[in-house]
Each structure stands twice: as C-alpha cells, then as structure tokens.
Amino acid sequence: MSALSNITAALGTVTSGTLNGVTINNATGSFNGDVTAKTLSVTSNVINFGTSTTSMDNTGNTMRLKQSNANYYSINANGDHIFWKDSKMVLRFESTSDGHNIIKSGWVALKFLTNSYSIQARLNDDTDYADFSGKNFRATGTFYGIGNANVESTNGYAALTAVGNNYAYVRSTNEVRVVDSNDFGTYRAIRASSFPTNSSATAKTNIEVFENEATPLLRDVNIYRYYLQSDIDNSVYDKPKIGMISETVPAIFRDEKGVDVYTIASVLFKVCQEQQDAIESLTKEVDDLQVALGTVTDTITTISGGAEE
C-alpha cells in the first residue's frame, strides 16, 4: 500500500514516527506535543489556549489577544493598537490625520510630532491642548507659553518674558517674596526702573484724612548702620547699610519683620507739608514784624524831627 488514501475505514489509533506533507481537513480532537512548521495557517477565527479564558481571535479585521472577554489587546484594520480593561479602552496608539503619532487615554493624549523633536499634551480628540501638571517640571531649554509668555533659563540668568504688550503677572493669595535659592528666610533684592504702589481708591476702604501730626512719628525713630547677616555669611564685608530696625519703629511703619516704605514715604510727605505750613507761618510773622518795625521806625523819625524843630 503506497498511500493512506487507499484506507477508507476507521483507523483507530495510528502510531507513526514522521508525517510529511500532511493536510488534515474537518478534524476535531486534541494534539499533545510540538509542531514545527515553516508556515502554520489557521483558518479558524478563534484560537483558545488551554482551559483558561486566554485566546486569540480575528473579528471584523481586528486581531485580539484576550486574557478574558473584558481584558485584551487589539490591532484593528487601520493598524491602531488598543489596550482594553474591563471592556473600556485604557490606551490607544494611532496616527493622526496630520501625520503624527498619538497615545490616548481617558480625555487626554500625548502627541509625538514627526516633524520636530517635541511632544504635546492634547485633548483626546486632538482639537486643543490639554492641561499638564506634575510634582516637578524640568525644562533643559526655553519653556514657551502658547502666545502669551515664555520662561527661559540659560547660563547666567533665568527670565520670564511676556510676549508683545501682555503683562507678566506673579499671582498669590498672600504676597510675593524674593528669597535666596537655598534659604527661604534670606531675602534678595529686586531692581527695576520704578516701584509704583497700587494706591487707587478702588483698592481701599474706610478712607479718611490723616489729621494727626506726622513729625512726632519720625522724631524718635533711630537710623542705624549695619551689615546684612547673609553678606557676612558669604564673607562680604564691604557693604554696610543704613536704615531702620523694624522692631524699633512705630507700629504704623511695621510690616511683620519689615517696614512699609510706602507708609514711611507718605508720613515724610506729610512732615514736609507740616514744615511748609510752619515756614509760611514764620514768614508771615517775619513780614508782620518787618511792617511793624517799619511803622515804629517811621514814628520815631517823625517824633525826632518834631523835637529838633
């Protein structure tokens, strides 16, 4: 017998060492062992692995590697790679209509540009930019805000630049402090062409004219010569300062451990007004004395002339 096709009856159990060039059609059952082949084609849409829920299937031109019916990985006809958990999309890898690559999850996505070395945080539908937040954010070059500002850091300086005629704001519900990079208790200087203080009536309440004398507020304030402790700590000994000590000034001047320069300037302005009033009063008194003295002189001259006659 030269071919198994010559056998038409049930074969029972066949024990064979090697089967070459075998085609098995419409067969059911199981196979234990290894299959080695150059090409292995499976026409079924489903391949189950063992007795677990793990399987592979091909449905609607979508290939799925399934751990269960709810948790699986799929590749669709467009080549999009999608991870599913509890029947919900967790991650989706695809290309955008403008030729870039994008990873989507939830309402947001990361877009990898193919024409530049950059990544964008986008909305899931790629219609706009998404928010980006983190505990720490580090940029090795310039950080650009879309249209309004950029933050630049290079050797020697760091800069916040408002684009065009936009304002650059530093926002806080309390106050802004400029401190040493290594010590929040050590303050650093600010340089600018001017320091206007918001003094609009729209920012104030219970407004009334300050009627008290301002001069006594300054009379007992001592001016000191000193060195900054931070300068001494950094071996800087040639920068003596002259100024006030906040613990020794009237409470109206004090602002925590500092002094309110705007308040001091306002008091000095009122002192100048008071001094000007005093000068004008003295000037008037001198003028009145000169007039009186002139009258007395004229009277004496008249009396003296009459006596000579």
QUIFEN-V592405 format. One record per backbone hydrogen bond with DSSP energy under -1.0 kcal/mol. CO is the residue of the C=O (numbers start at 1). NH is the residue of the N-H. E is the energy in kcal/mol with one decimal. If there is no record, write none. Layout:
co,nh,e
CO,NH,E
CO,NH,E
This chain:
co,nh,e
3,6,-1.5
4,7,-2.2
45,58,-2.0
47,56,-2.7
54,49,-2.3
55,66,-3.0
56,47,-3.4
57,64,-2.7
62,59,-2.4
63,75,-2.4
64,57,-2.0
65,73,-2.4
66,55,-2.1
70,87,-2.8
71,67,-2.4
71,68,-1.9
72,84,-2.9
73,65,-3.1
74,82,-2.6
75,63,-2.4
76,79,-1.8
80,76,-1.7
81,93,-3.7
82,74,-2.6
83,90,-3.2
83,91,-1.1
84,72,-1.1
85,88,-1.8
88,85,-2.9
91,83,-3.0
92,104,-2.6
93,81,-2.1
94,102,-2.7
96,99,-1.8
100,96,-3.1
101,112,-3.5
102,94,-2.2
103,110,-2.5
104,92,-1.7
105,108,-1.7
107,124,-2.7
108,105,-2.5
109,122,-2.8
110,103,-2.7
111,120,-2.5
112,101,-2.0
116,118,-1.6
118,113,-1.8
120,111,-3.0
121,130,-2.3
122,109,-2.5
123,126,-2.2
128,123,-2.5
143,151,-3.7
148,163,-3.6
149,145,-3.6
150,161,-2.9
151,143,-3.9
152,159,-3.3
154,157,-1.2
157,154,-2.3
159,152,-3.1
161,150,-2.1
163,166,-1.6
178,188,-2.3
183,186,-1.4
186,180,-2.9
200,203,-1.7
201,204,-1.5
214,217,-1.0
215,218,-1.3
215,219,-1.6
218,221,-1.5
224,243,-2.3
226,241,-3.9
228,232,-2.0
229,233,-2.6
230,234,-1.1
231,236,-3.3
232,235,-2.0
241,226,-2.5
243,224,-3.2
245,248,-2.5
250,253,-1.9
253,260,-3.0
255,258,-2.7
258,255,-3.0
260,264,-2.2
261,265,-2.7
262,266,-2.0
263,267,-2.4
264,268,-2.7
265,269,-2.1
266,270,-2.0
267,271,-2.6
268,272,-2.3
269,273,-1.9
270,274,-2.7
271,275,-2.8
272,276,-2.5
273,277,-2.5
274,278,-2.3
275,279,-2.7
276,280,-2.8
277,281,-2.3
278,282,-2.7
279,283,-2.7
280,284,-2.1
281,285,-2.2
282,286,-2.8
283,287,-2.6
284,288,-2.8
285,289,-2.8
286,290,-2.7
287,291,-2.4
288,292,-2.8
289,293,-3.4
290,294,-2.4
291,295,-2.2
292,296,-2.7
293,297,-2.7
294,298,-2.4
295,299,-2.3
296,300,-2.9
297,301,-2.5
298,302,-2.3
299,303,-2.7
300,304,-2.8
301,305,-2.3
302,306,-1.9
303,307,-2.0
304,308,-1.6
305,309,-1.3
